[in-house]
Amino acid sequence: MNNLLKFKMEKNSDSEGLEEQLSILEMKNFNVWIKAHHILKDINLKIKEKSITGIIGPSGGGKSTLIKSFNRINDEIANYKTKGNIYFKDQNIYDKKIQAYNLRKKIGMIFQNPCVFPKSIHDNVLFGVKHFEKLSPSSAENLVETCLKDVSLWNEVKDRLHEKACNLSIGQQQRLCIARAIALTPDVLLMDEPTSALDPLSTLAIEELILKLQKKHTIVLVTHNIEQAKRIVDDVLFICGGEFIEQGTSEAFFSQPQNQKSKDYLDWEVCDC
């Protein structure tokens, strides 16, 4: 039995009663414009806690804009404008009391291409957490080891922790980025096509890791890979033309989608949006 199947079976057992899980993220009538371009249009959705939610849809449909809205990374874009609300644990993330850097500690982000810093493997893991707390040398070493073990990277790098992170393979770099994110103990991990730049073996390693991380974190995953979504996600969220089309459990969505646009996309990977 391969590890992915093992994790999938464990996940299915652990996630019985998923329908009763509380929502950790919610969008209400959420809109995004960049200049005059209306990218997201009246989005209403909920993300269940400790679930893996897959966001799928055609290219240019607003998936990346949507996922990056959850921790306000899009705020840095020129001429970016929003209307509506996003809630994290029932608190509006646009409340004036919410500071973006604190929000991003609780809602981490993994990008399509690994974003390692020009530092050692060791210092990459600690890069974010050092901005929030002062660690003793022993605490820092323990955290590095724990996070690298959590992403199944420790045995591969334990004898080269002070080498440059850029010397790692692309797949290893992506796992290092995840280790850096989980060092901050986030509640949510946002992943924007985290395997699209990886080879099949590295993709499998990341999928296994996502299934393992679900025990401690809520995962929101943008993927263009329908087969990947079938393998690992609990809920599917279909976005097309900047509109929320349909949301359902993985089993229900892939076997009996309710919207014709969803059916067309699953059949042809295109839709009339």
N, C-alpha and C positions, 0 to 999 in steps of 0.2 A: 504494500500500500504506500503510495507516495505521500509526501508530507502535505501537499495541497489537499488531497482527498481526506487525510486525517484531520486537518484543521477544519475543513468544510463540515465533516461529520460532527466534530466537537462544537462548532458554531451553531449548527442546526439544533443540537441538543440544548445548548446554552440559551438560544434565542426563542425557545418555545414561549408563547405568550407575548411575542414582540408587539402585537397590536395594542397591548395594554401599557407599553412603555410611555413614559412622559416625553414630551417634546423638549429639546434643548435649544433649538433654533427655530425661528419663525419669521417669515416675511408676510407683511400685510400691505396690499396695494402698492407694492414697491416698483418704482420706475427709475430708469437711468437714461440720461442723455449725455452725450459728448458732443459739444457744439450743438448743431441742430439735429444730430442723429439720435433717434429714439431707440435705444438698444434693448432695454427691458421694459415690458409693458404690463403694468398692473399685476405683478407676480404675487400670488398667495400660496404659501406652502409651509409645511412643517417638517422638521428633521427629528427623528426619534433618537433619544439618548442611547449610547452604546450600540448603535446600529452602523451598518455600512450602507450609505445611500449613494447610489450611482446616478450621476447626471449625464444623460446621453442626448444626442441630437446632431443635426448636420453642422458642418463647419460654418462659422459666422452666425450661428443662431443665438449667441449670448451666454453660452455655458461658462466660459472663463470669466466674463464680466460678473455673472451671478455668483460664482464661488468666491471671487475676490472681494465681493461686497460684504461678505459675512465678517471679515475682520478689517474692513475699511482700507485695504491696500489701494483700492481705486481712488481714494481721496487725493493721491499724489498726482493724478492725471490732470493736465490742463483742461479747463472748460468742462469739468465733470460736474454734473448736477443730478440730484436725486429728489424723489418725492415718495412719500410713504415711509414705512417703518420696518426695522429689523429688530427682533428681540433675541437676546441671548440670556437664557435662564430668566425669562419674563422681564428683562430690563432692556429698554430701548438703547441700542448701541450708539445712537446719535444724541443721547442725553448729554448736556453740557458737562455733567460730572464725570463722564466716561472719557478717559484719556486713551488715545489710540495705542500707545505702546503697552499699556496694561491689558487692553483688549487682546492684542496680538500675543501676549504671554499665554492667555487662556485659549486662544484660537490660533493654532500654529498653521504654517503654510509650507507645502512642498510643491516645487514648481516642476514644469515639464523637463527642463534641463537642470542637472545638478548644479547647485550654486555653492560651491565650497569656497572658503576664504583663503587668501594666500598665506596660510599659517599651517602649523603642524596638525596632524590628525587630532592629537590631544587638545590643542587650543581651539580647534573647530568645535569640538563637543561642548566646550565650556564657554564659547563666545557669547551666547545669549544670556546664560544664567548669571554670568559675572556682572551683568548690568543691574541685576535685581538683588543679589546677596553676596556677601563676602564669605568665601569658603576657606576653611583651613586646608593646608596641603593634603592632609589625609582624606578629608571629605571630598576634595576635588578629584583625587585619584580614584576613590571609591565610586564617585558619580560617573567618571569616564568609563570605568570598567563596567558598571551596571548598564549604562546606556548602550555601549557597544555590544554587550551580551544580548540585550533586549532586541537589537536589530541583527543578531547573528553575524556580527563582524569581528568580535573580539579575538577569536582564534586566528583570524587572517591577518590582524594588524598588531597584536599585543607586543610583538618584538620590534615594532617600527613606529611607535606612537609619536615620536618626535620628527618623523619625516614629513615632508610637505604633503598635504592632502591631495594636491593636484597630481601626485604620482600614482594614485589609486586608479583602478579601472572605473569606467563610467558607472557600472552597476554598484561598485563599492562606494563611489562618491554619493550616489543617491541614498544608499543606506546610511552613510555618514550624515547626510543632511537630515534624515529622519531621526538619527540619534541626537543631533543638536536640537531638534525641535522638541523631542520628548524629555530632554534634560530640564525643560521649563515646566514639566508636568502639566501640559495643556489638557483641557477637557475635550477639545475638538481638534482634529487634524484635517485640514483642507488639503486635498491632493489634486493638482491640475495636470492630468495626463502624465502621471509620474513614471510610466514605463514606455512612453512612445519613442524615447531615444535609446532604448535598451534592446539587447539581443534576447532571444527566447529564454535562455537559461536565467539571465538576470531578471527578466520579467517574471518568471516563475518564482524566483526568490523574493521579489517585492510583493507578489500576490500572497505568498505564504506569510510574509511579515505583516501585511495588512490584516489578514485573518487573525493573527496572533495579537496584534495591537488592539483589536476590537474589544478585548476583555477589559482594557483600561481606558480606552478613548472612543469617542464618537468619530467616525470617519465619513467625510464627504468627498466623493471621488468623481472627478470629471474624467470620462473615458470615451474615446471614439471607437473602442473595441467592444463590439456587442458580445462576443464570446467571453471576453474578460468579465463583463458585467454579469453574464449568466453564471460564471464560475464563483464569484465572490460576493456580490452585493445582496443585501436584504430587501431594500426598497429601490425602485427605479423612478426617476424623475425625468420626464421627457420634455425638452425645451426646443421650440422651433420658431424661427422668425422673431425671437425675443419674447415669445409668449409661452406661458405654462400650458402645456397641452394635457398631460395626464400624469398621475402618480399612482403607483401600486406596488404590491409585493413583487419580488422578482418572478416568482412562480406564476402569479396572475398576469403580470404585464407581458411576459414572454410567451405565455400560452394563449391568453385571451385578452389582448388589448381592447379597450373600449372605444377608442377614437380612431376614425379612419386614417388620420394622419399618422398615428402610431403604427397602424397595420402597414401602411405604405412604407414607412421608414424601416420597419423590421424586414419587409420583403425585399426592398430595393436600396435601402440606406439613402434614400432621398425622400423628400416630402414637398407638398405644394403649400409653402408657407409664404 
